[in-house]
Every structure is written in structure tokens, then in C-alpha cells.
Amino acid sequence: MESLNRAKYEDDDNYLFELSVKTKEGDVINITFNSSQGYDEETGEAIDGFGISYEVNGNLSEAEHGALTQVMAGVGEMADEFFKVSENSFNPLIVPNQTDMSLDFLAGFNSEQLTGFNVSFSTTQNDALDTGENTLDLSYSIDETKNQQALVFKAESGKNEIDFALDMSTIGAKDTQQMQQYLASLDQSLEDSRVNSTEDDKTSAFGKSGDEAMQQGFALFKGAFASMSSAAERYSNLESLAEQHFNDGRAMVADLVDNMITNDARYQGLGNKAPNTLGTGISKLADFDATFSYAFDNGDYQPKSTIELSQATEQAQLGDLSGVTQSKNVSSHFDYQYSRPDYYDKEESYNVNTAVKNKELVGLDQSHEVDVDTKMFEFNPQTNQYELQVAMQEQTVTKSDIRLIDNIWLEESENSYNMNKKERVESDEKQDEFKKTSSHSHNKLVTLIGDLDKLAENKNVRREYLTNLSQVNFFMDKK
């Protein structure tokens, strides 16, 4: 059996490994490796054939050789995991899971010598068992002129397809707490989008094997996110101008905000109606856009999960006032790719806006919003159609606007909740009868803390306070 199988695949490239690395000087290194398995009729033994090619377009310096070695070591470890196989007489190639695959080496990528790399892996599987090919394509690049790094990943294995992309700034700092919150929000988004679209069944919509493949890809995605954030921290330390600009702006404001919302006894928070998985305050991490998707193709059954996470930061200055505005967003989406109409959408956003004067925080606006939109259907064999069972829209909004001027604390906080839901009711009289439920709540609180007598008794003090308050409000609105 082994001889027959190997003879069948002796002309195929059972393994394919291609790596292309580009140096900062413009030189290109191309490395290709492939192998095939065959059967030697004279000896009656199975044989393995290997081919490798190495091409350099240009001249490599010693430093470039060192940077190339670092990339090849990281890519080589990925290849070791990807090409793990089990060989026996019935299955010539069985590729196991790639749980141990890692992109940690991106944290140490040498941008002083290299601008990026592309790598492709593939294995030819047993077509008789309908396992097809396993392929993995990865590209990583750094553009120093734009202070950006980019990663694109795509892997296909049988019925599983994993795609993710990360665009991230090279300017950022270490922020362990925010990193943990982002990773937790990603985990929550995956949990939101992986479950089956039935109200009581919380098992994965992708089945056991599909869910396992998705979890492996998702772990690789989170690892890449952490590694690229670490790389941005390192790049910022290499670029003295970028470091100075960063530390004079966002990092200082982030510390002021964190001190207010963590240590000031007057701060009451954004409310607890909906937990803020993105975290309050200003993140010191590099700004980014990240997308992860997993699709499972099983003929008529084609669930797909998509998760997006982003952070965008801007700095502004007007007269004596300066400030930072930051937006954090995470979304999760699940559907069946046209095989059935069920879907689940969840959007969460956190926005923070600040005003600083003489290195003191005088204005802090925060808003947190969570929107959920879902529809669940059930197939009716009598009508040969999917019929709506449950539809729900839910929105939670929490806001807090704080002004701290002349040691007078002025805060306006709002909380609102809206929910609309309709559920199918079993009825012999009507074919489509639904029970509708709505819920709405809203509250607003204004808090004023400080020495108010000085405002009431001294019109000059009151005029100066109102003038400063107006300037801060104008600055915040202008941004």
C-alpha cells in the first residue's frame, strides 16, 4: 500500500516552502524548497527527493546576513510546525494542528536592515480522501516614511479558511494593562461570534474540528498583534524624534487621565450597565487596524466569523490648550454566507477626548456604546424556507463629561438603554404571529463639587471661571 501511494505521488511537490526577503538597500533574497515522494522499482523502497534553490539579487552585508538569519530562524520554526506529518501505509501525509506555530519573532524584526518578507508553505494531501491542499501565505513589511508596519496572513486547509490582517503604527509604548484588555475584548468577540444562532445552544457553529482550527488561527492572530505592538515600542525607542513627540503628547495625557479615573475620589465612572471590554482611559499602544475572519465550507453549511479591532489617536493644540482624542472600536459578526439568513452583529466603541492646560487635565469627555443586532431563523420543511424566530436590537450608551477648572469639579453623566425584540409565537390561527417587547431607560446626573462660595460672592472670580470653562468647551467641541 505504501508503494502504491508513493508511486501515485512521486511527481508531486508534497512540500513547498518559498521565502522572499527584501533588504533596506533594495536587495532581494529568494529561497525555495520542495520535496517529492516516489518508489524505486529496482530496490523496492520508498524514496524522498528534495530540491532547494537560493538566489540573491545584490550583495548582502554582514549586518544584512544577521537580519536574514533572524527571519529565517522564525520562519523555519513556523515551517517545522506546518510540515509536521505522520506517515503510514494508508495515509502518506497527515498534517496535524499547528497549535505551536508562532509569530513572536516579528517583535525582533530588524527594520534597520530589512523592509519585509513574504513566505508561502503548502503540502499536497491525499486527493482520494478529499483532503486537498494545506496552504499558508504570510507577508510582513515596514514603511519607515509612513511609520507603518503591515501583516497579511491567509491559510487554507481542507474546509477551513483563516484570514487576518494587521496595519499598525511604529510609534507606541508599552501598556500591559491595555494589551490585556484588548486581548480580552478579542476573546469576548470570538465567543460572541462563534456560537450557534440558537438561543439555548452555546456550542460552536463550526463543529468540534472547525472550532479547533479557528481557535488555533485566532491564537496566532493574537500573538501577531502582541508581537507587532512590542515591535512598535522598540521602533519608538530607536527613533529619537518619534519618541520625543510621543512622550511629550499622548503618554503624558494618558497618565493624567489614568490618575483622574483611577485615583480621584470624585470620579464615579461610566456606569456598569454594559462592561467596557475596551478599557477606560487612553491607550499608549501604537494605533492599529486589525481584522480576523474564519470560514468553514461544508457545502450547504458555511458559517463565517469576522472580528475587527482598531485604535486611532489624534493630538491637537489651540492657544494654551492641548489634548488627545482617541477612539477604540471592536466588532464581531457571524453569518452563514448565504446558506441561511441568520446573523449576529455586535459593535462596541469607546471614545475619549481631553484638554490639558499647564500640564493639568482640565477637560475629559468619555463615551461608551454597545450595539447588538441579531436575527435567528429556523427551517420549516413544510414551506421549504427559513422562518424568522427571534429578532433583537439592543443599544447601551454611557457618557461622562468632566471639567476640572480652578479646582471645581463639574460632571455631566448619562446612561441610556434601548431594546426591541420580537419572538415567533406558536399559533394554529396565524402563520406568522410574533410577540414584541421593548425596553427603554435614560438617566442624567449633573455633579458640582468645590468651593462654590467664591463663585457666588466674587463676580471677577465667577467671570474668570466661566471664561475658562467656555474656552475648554470650545476646544473640546472643535476637536
C-alpha positions as CSV (number, residue, x, y, z in Angstrom):
1,M,0.0,0.0,0.0
2,E,2.9,2.3,0.8
3,S,4.5,1.6,-2.5
4,L,1.3,2.3,-4.4
5,N,0.7,5.5,-2.6
6,R,4.2,6.8,-3.1
7,A,4.2,5.8,-6.7
8,K,1.0,7.8,-7.2
9,Y,2.5,11.0,-5.7
10,E,6.1,10.6,-6.9
11,D,5.7,13.5,-9.4
12,D,4.0,15.9,-6.9
13,D,5.6,18.5,-4.6
14,N,4.4,17.2,-1.3
15,Y,6.1,20.1,0.5
16,L,6.7,23.6,-0.9
17,F,8.4,26.4,1.0
18,E,9.1,29.8,-0.6
19,L,10.6,32.7,1.2
20,S,11.4,36.2,-0.2
21,V,13.2,38.8,1.9
22,K,13.9,42.4,0.8
23,T,16.7,44.5,2.4
24,K,16.6,48.2,3.1
25,E,19.2,48.7,0.3
26,G,16.8,47.0,-2.2
27,D,18.5,43.6,-2.4
28,V,16.2,40.6,-2.7
29,I,16.8,37.1,-1.3
30,N,14.7,34.3,-2.7
31,I,14.7,30.8,-1.1
32,T,12.7,27.9,-2.5
33,F,12.4,24.3,-1.1
34,N,10.3,21.4,-2.3
35,S,10.2,17.7,-1.9
36,S,8.5,14.7,-3.6
37,Q,8.0,11.1,-2.7
38,G,8.4,8.2,-5.0
39,Y,9.0,4.5,-5.4
40,D,12.3,2.9,-6.6
41,E,11.3,-0.2,-8.7
42,E,14.8,-1.6,-8.6
43,T,15.3,-1.6,-4.9
44,G,11.6,-1.8,-3.9
45,E,12.0,1.0,-1.5
46,A,10.2,4.3,-1.0
47,I,12.4,7.3,-1.7
48,D,12.2,11.0,-0.9
49,G,13.5,13.7,-3.2
50,F,14.4,17.2,-2.1
51,G,15.2,20.3,-4.0
52,I,16.4,23.7,-2.7
53,S,17.3,26.9,-4.5
54,Y,18.8,30.0,-3.1
55,E,19.1,33.3,-5.1
56,V,20.4,36.7,-4.0
57,N,19.8,39.7,-6.2
58,G,22.5,42.1,-4.9
59,N,25.2,42.0,-2.3
60,L,24.5,41.3,1.4
61,S,26.4,42.9,4.2
62,E,27.3,41.2,7.4
63,A,24.5,43.1,9.2
64,E,22.0,42.1,6.5
65,H,23.1,38.4,6.8
66,G,22.4,38.6,10.6
67,A,18.9,40.1,10.0
68,L,18.2,37.5,7.3
69,T,19.3,34.7,9.7
70,Q,16.8,36.1,12.4
71,V,13.9,36.0,9.9
72,M,14.9,32.5,8.6
73,A,15.0,31.2,12.2
74,G,11.5,32.5,12.9
75,V,10.1,31.3,9.6
76,G,11.9,28.0,10.0
77,E,10.2,27.3,13.3
78,M,6.8,28.1,11.6
79,A,7.8,25.6,8.8
80,D,8.6,23.0,11.4
81,E,5.1,23.2,12.8
82,F,3.4,23.5,9.4
83,F,5.2,20.5,7.9
84,K,4.7,18.1,10.9
85,V,3.5,14.9,9.3
86,S,2.5,11.4,10.2
87,E,3.4,8.8,7.6
88,N,2.0,5.3,7.4
89,S,1.0,2.9,4.7
90,F,-2.6,4.2,4.4
91,N,-2.1,8.0,4.7
92,P,1.1,9.2,3.1
93,L,0.6,12.7,4.5
94,I,-1.4,13.8,7.6
95,V,-0.8,17.4,8.7
96,P,-1.7,17.8,12.4
97,N,-2.8,21.1,14.0
98,Q,-0.4,24.0,14.1
99,T,-1.0,24.9,17.8
100,D,2.7,25.6,18.4
101,M,3.1,27.9,15.4
102,S,4.2,31.4,16.5
103,L,4.8,34.9,15.1
104,D,6.7,36.0,18.1
105,F,9.9,36.7,16.0
106,L,8.1,39.7,14.5
107,A,8.8,41.6,17.8
108,G,12.5,41.5,16.9
109,F,12.3,42.1,13.2
110,N,15.4,44.2,12.1
111,S,13.9,47.2,10.3
112,E,17.3,48.9,10.1
113,Q,18.4,46.2,7.6
114,L,15.2,44.8,6.2
115,T,11.9,46.2,4.8
116,G,9.9,43.0,4.8
117,F,9.4,39.4,3.7
118,N,6.9,37.0,2.1
119,V,6.6,33.3,2.8
120,S,4.5,30.5,1.4
121,F,4.0,27.0,2.7
122,S,2.0,24.2,1.1
123,T,1.5,20.5,1.3
124,T,-0.2,18.2,-1.2
125,Q,-2.7,15.9,0.5
126,N,-4.4,12.6,-0.3
127,D,-6.9,13.6,-3.0
128,A,-8.6,10.2,-2.6
129,L,-9.5,11.2,0.9
130,D,-10.7,14.6,-0.4
131,T,-8.3,16.5,2.0
132,G,-6.9,18.7,-0.8
133,E,-4.0,21.1,0.0
134,N,-2.8,22.9,3.0
135,T,-1.5,26.4,2.2
136,L,-0.2,29.3,4.2
137,D,0.8,32.7,2.9
138,L,2.2,35.5,5.0
139,S,3.7,38.9,4.2
140,Y,5.1,41.5,6.6
141,S,6.5,44.9,5.7
142,I,7.6,48.2,7.3
143,D,7.3,51.6,5.7
144,E,9.5,54.0,7.7
145,T,8.4,57.0,5.7
146,K,4.8,56.5,6.9
147,N,5.7,55.0,10.3
148,Q,3.6,51.9,9.5
149,Q,4.0,48.1,9.6
150,A,1.7,45.7,7.9
151,L,0.9,42.0,8.2
152,V,-1.3,39.9,5.9
153,F,-2.0,36.2,6.7
154,K,-4.0,33.6,4.8
155,A,-4.3,29.9,5.4
156,E,-6.5,27.2,3.8
157,S,-6.7,23.6,5.0
158,G,-9.5,21.4,3.7
159,K,-12.8,23.1,4.7
160,N,-11.1,25.7,6.9
161,E,-10.0,29.2,5.8
162,I,-8.3,31.7,8.0
163,D,-7.6,35.3,7.1
164,F,-6.2,38.1,9.1
165,A,-4.6,41.5,8.6
166,L,-2.9,44.0,10.9
167,D,-1.9,47.6,10.0
168,M,-0.1,49.2,12.9
169,S,1.9,52.3,13.6
170,T,5.6,52.0,14.5
171,I,5.1,54.7,17.2
172,G,3.8,53.4,20.6
173,A,4.8,52.5,24.1
174,K,4.4,49.6,26.5
175,D,0.9,49.4,28.0
176,T,0.4,45.9,29.6
177,Q,-3.0,46.7,31.1
178,Q,-4.4,47.9,27.8
179,M,-2.9,45.0,25.9
180,Q,-4.6,42.6,28.3
181,Q,-7.9,44.4,27.9
182,Y,-7.6,44.3,24.1
183,L,-6.9,40.6,24.1
184,A,-9.8,40.1,26.5
185,S,-12.1,42.0,24.2
186,L,-10.9,39.9,21.2
187,D,-11.7,36.7,23.2
188,Q,-15.2,38.1,24.0
189,S,-15.8,38.9,20.4
190,L,-14.8,35.4,19.3
191,E,-17.1,33.9,21.9
192,D,-19.9,36.2,20.7
193,S,-19.4,35.2,17.1
194,R,-18.6,31.5,17.4
195,V,-21.8,30.2,19.0
196,N,-24.6,28.7,17.1
197,S,-27.5,31.0,16.3
198,T,-29.9,29.2,18.5
199,E,-30.9,30.8,21.8
200,D,-30.1,27.9,24.1
201,D,-27.3,26.1,22.3
202,K,-24.0,27.7,23.1
203,T,-21.9,25.1,21.2
204,S,-19.7,26.3,18.3
205,A,-21.5,26.8,15.0
206,F,-18.4,25.4,13.3
207,G,-18.4,21.9,14.9
208,K,-15.7,20.5,17.0
209,S,-12.9,20.2,14.4
210,G,-13.8,23.5,12.8
211,D,-13.9,25.3,16.1
212,E,-10.5,23.9,17.0
213,A,-9.0,25.1,13.7
214,M,-10.5,28.6,14.3
215,Q,-9.1,28.7,17.8
216,Q,-5.6,27.9,16.6
217,G,-5.7,30.6,13.9
218,F,-7.1,33.1,16.4
219,A,-4.3,32.4,18.9
220,L,-1.8,33.0,16.1
221,F,-3.6,36.3,15.3
222,K,-3.5,37.5,18.9
223,G,0.2,36.6,19.1
224,A,0.9,38.6,16.0
225,F,-0.9,41.6,17.5
226,A,1.1,41.4,20.7
227,S,4.4,40.9,18.8
228,M,3.8,43.9,16.4
229,S,2.9,46.1,19.4
230,S,6.2,45.1,21.0
231,A,8.0,45.9,17.8
232,A,6.4,49.4,17.7
233,E,7.6,50.0,21.3
234,R,11.1,49.1,20.2
235,Y,11.0,51.2,17.0
236,S,9.9,54.2,19.0
237,N,13.0,53.9,21.2
238,L,15.1,53.7,18.1
239,E,13.6,56.8,16.6
240,S,14.5,59.7,19.0
241,L,12.3,62.2,17.3
242,A,9.3,59.9,17.3
243,E,9.9,59.1,20.9
244,Q,10.1,62.7,21.9
245,H,6.9,63.6,20.0
246,F,5.1,60.6,21.6
247,N,6.2,61.2,25.2
248,D,5.5,64.9,25.0
249,G,2.0,64.2,23.9
250,R,0.0,61.1,24.4
251,A,1.9,59.4,27.1
252,M,1.7,62.4,29.4
253,V,-2.0,62.9,28.8
254,A,-2.6,59.2,29.3
255,D,-1.0,59.4,32.7
256,L,-3.2,62.4,33.7
257,V,-6.4,60.6,32.6
258,D,-5.4,57.4,34.3
259,N,-4.8,59.3,37.5
260,M,-8.2,61.0,37.4
261,I,-10.3,58.0,36.7
262,T,-8.3,55.7,39.0
263,N,-7.4,57.9,42.0
264,D,-9.8,60.9,42.1
265,A,-12.5,60.1,44.7
266,R,-14.9,62.4,42.9
267,Y,-14.9,60.2,39.8
268,Q,-17.9,57.8,39.6
269,G,-17.0,56.1,36.4
270,L,-19.1,55.5,33.2
271,G,-21.7,53.2,34.9
272,N,-21.9,49.5,34.9
273,K,-24.8,48.9,32.6
274,A,-22.5,47.3,30.0
275,P,-19.0,46.3,30.8
276,N,-16.4,48.2,28.9
277,T,-14.1,45.4,27.5
278,L,-12.0,48.0,25.7
279,G,-10.9,49.7,28.9
280,T,-11.3,53.3,30.0
281,G,-8.5,55.9,29.6
282,I,-6.0,56.5,26.8
283,S,-4.0,53.6,25.4
284,K,-0.3,54.1,25.0
285,L,-0.1,51.3,22.4
286,A,0.6,52.0,18.8
287,D,-2.5,52.8,16.7
288,F,-3.8,49.9,14.6
289,D,-6.4,48.3,12.4
290,A,-6.9,44.6,12.8
291,T,-9.2,42.1,11.1
292,F,-9.6,38.3,11.7
293,S,-12.0,36.0,9.8
294,Y,-12.6,32.3,9.8
295,A,-14.8,30.5,7.3
296,F,-15.9,26.8,7.3
297,D,-17.1,25.5,4.0
298,N,-19.1,22.3,4.3
299,G,-21.3,22.5,1.2
300,D,-24.6,24.0,2.1
301,Y,-23.4,24.7,5.7
302,Q,-21.0,27.7,5.5
303,P,-20.6,29.6,8.8
304,K,-18.2,32.6,8.9
305,S,-17.0,34.6,11.8
306,T,-15.3,38.1,11.4
307,I,-13.8,40.2,14.2
308,E,-12.4,43.7,13.8
309,L,-10.4,45.8,16.4
310,S,-9.0,49.3,15.9
311,Q,-7.4,52.2,17.7
312,A,-7.0,55.8,16.4
313,T,-5.3,58.7,18.2
314,E,-5.1,62.4,17.3
315,Q,-3.4,65.3,19.1
316,A,-4.5,68.9,18.9
317,Q,-3.4,72.3,20.2
318,L,-5.1,75.7,20.4
319,G,-3.5,78.5,22.4
320,D,-2.7,77.3,25.9
321,L,-4.8,74.2,25.5
322,S,-3.6,70.9,24.1
323,G,-5.2,67.5,24.1
324,V,-5.5,64.0,22.8
325,T,-8.6,62.3,21.2
326,Q,-8.7,58.5,21.0
327,S,-11.2,56.1,19.6
328,K,-11.2,52.3,20.3
329,N,-13.6,50.0,18.4
330,V,-14.3,46.3,18.4
331,S,-16.9,44.4,16.3
332,S,-17.9,40.8,15.8
333,H,-20.0,39.4,13.0
334,F,-21.4,35.9,12.3
335,D,-23.4,34.6,9.4
336,Y,-23.8,31.6,7.2
337,Q,-22.5,33.1,3.9
338,Y,-25.8,32.9,2.1
339,S,-26.6,29.3,3.1
340,R,-29.1,30.6,5.7
341,P,-30.2,34.1,6.8
342,D,-29.1,34.0,10.5
343,Y,-26.7,36.7,11.6
344,Y,-25.2,38.3,14.7
345,D,-23.6,41.8,14.8
346,K,-22.0,43.4,17.8
347,E,-20.3,46.8,17.8
348,E,-18.6,48.3,20.8
349,S,-16.8,51.7,20.9
350,Y,-15.1,53.8,23.5
351,N,-14.1,57.4,22.8
352,V,-12.1,59.7,25.0
353,N,-11.4,63.4,24.5
354,T,-9.1,65.5,26.6
355,A,-8.0,69.1,27.3
356,V,-4.7,69.9,29.1
357,K,-3.5,73.3,30.3
358,N,-0.2,73.9,32.1
359,K,0.2,70.1,32.3
360,E,-3.0,69.7,34.2
361,L,-6.1,67.9,32.9
362,V,-9.0,70.5,32.7
363,G,-11.4,68.5,30.4
364,L,-12.2,64.8,30.0
365,D,-15.1,63.5,27.8
366,Q,-15.8,59.8,27.6
367,S,-18.4,57.8,25.8
368,H,-19.0,54.1,25.6
369,E,-21.6,52.4,23.3
370,V,-22.6,48.8,22.7
371,D,-24.9,47.9,19.8
372,V,-26.2,44.3,19.2
373,D,-28.3,43.3,16.2
374,T,-29.2,39.7,15.7
375,K,-31.7,37.5,13.8
376,M,-32.3,33.8,14.3
377,F,-34.2,31.6,11.8
378,E,-35.4,28.0,11.7
379,F,-36.0,25.8,8.7
380,N,-39.6,24.9,8.0
381,P,-39.8,21.7,5.9
382,Q,-43.5,22.4,5.1
383,T,-42.7,25.7,3.3
384,N,-39.1,24.7,2.4
385,Q,-38.0,28.1,3.8
386,Y,-36.1,29.6,6.8
387,E,-38.6,31.4,9.0
388,L,-37.7,34.2,11.5
389,Q,-37.8,33.0,15.1
390,V,-36.2,35.9,17.0
391,A,-35.0,39.4,16.0
392,M,-33.4,41.8,18.5
393,Q,-31.8,45.2,18.5
394,E,-30.1,46.4,21.7
395,Q,-28.2,49.6,22.5
396,T,-26.4,50.7,25.6
397,V,-24.8,54.2,25.8
398,T,-22.9,55.7,28.7
399,K,-21.3,59.2,28.7
400,S,-19.3,61.3,31.1
401,D,-18.1,64.9,30.6
402,I,-15.9,66.3,33.2
403,R,-14.4,69.9,33.6
404,L,-11.9,70.5,36.4
405,I,-11.2,74.2,36.4
406,D,-10.0,76.3,39.5
407,N,-10.4,73.0,41.5
408,I,-14.1,73.0,40.8
409,W,-15.4,69.6,39.6
410,L,-18.3,69.7,37.1
411,E,-19.5,66.5,35.6
412,E,-22.5,65.5,33.5
413,S,-23.1,61.8,33.2
414,E,-25.8,60.0,31.1
415,N,-26.9,56.4,30.8
416,S,-29.4,55.1,28.3
417,Y,-30.6,51.6,27.2
418,N,-32.9,50.6,24.4
419,M,-34.1,47.2,23.4
420,N,-36.6,46.0,20.8
421,K,-37.3,42.3,20.4
422,K,-39.8,40.2,18.6
423,E,-40.3,36.4,19.0
424,R,-42.3,34.0,17.0
425,V,-45.4,32.6,18.8
426,E,-46.7,29.2,18.0
427,S,-50.3,29.7,16.8
428,D,-52.8,27.5,15.0
429,E,-54.8,30.5,13.8
430,K,-52.0,32.7,12.3
431,Q,-49.0,31.5,10.4
432,D,-46.8,34.5,11.3
433,E,-47.5,35.8,14.8
434,F,-44.9,37.5,16.9
435,K,-44.6,38.8,20.5
436,K,-43.0,42.2,20.6
437,T,-41.1,43.5,23.6
438,S,-39.5,46.9,24.1
439,S,-37.5,48.4,26.9
440,H,-36.1,51.9,27.4
441,S,-34.3,53.7,30.2
442,H,-32.5,57.0,30.5
443,N,-31.0,59.0,33.3
444,K,-28.8,62.1,33.6
445,L,-26.9,63.4,36.6
446,V,-25.0,66.8,37.0
447,T,-22.5,66.9,39.8
448,L,-20.8,70.1,41.0
449,I,-18.1,69.8,43.7
450,G,-15.9,72.6,45.0
451,D,-15.7,75.9,46.8
452,L,-18.9,77.4,45.3
453,D,-19.0,80.4,47.7
454,K,-16.2,82.1,45.8
455,L,-18.2,81.9,42.6
456,A,-21.3,83.3,44.3
457,E,-19.5,86.1,46.2
458,N,-16.9,87.3,43.7
459,K,-18.1,88.3,40.2
460,N,-14.5,88.6,39.0
461,V,-13.7,85.0,40.0
462,R,-17.0,83.9,38.5
463,R,-16.3,85.7,35.3
464,E,-12.8,84.1,35.0
465,Y,-14.2,80.7,35.8
466,L,-16.9,81.0,33.1
467,T,-14.4,82.3,30.6
468,N,-12.0,79.4,31.2
469,L,-14.9,76.9,31.1
470,S,-16.1,78.4,27.7
471,Q,-12.6,78.1,26.3
472,V,-12.3,74.5,27.3
473,N,-15.7,73.6,25.9
474,F,-14.8,75.4,22.6
475,F,-11.6,73.4,22.4
476,M,-13.3,70.1,23.1
477,D,-16.1,70.8,20.6
478,K,-13.6,72.0,18.0
479,K,-11.8,68.7,18.1
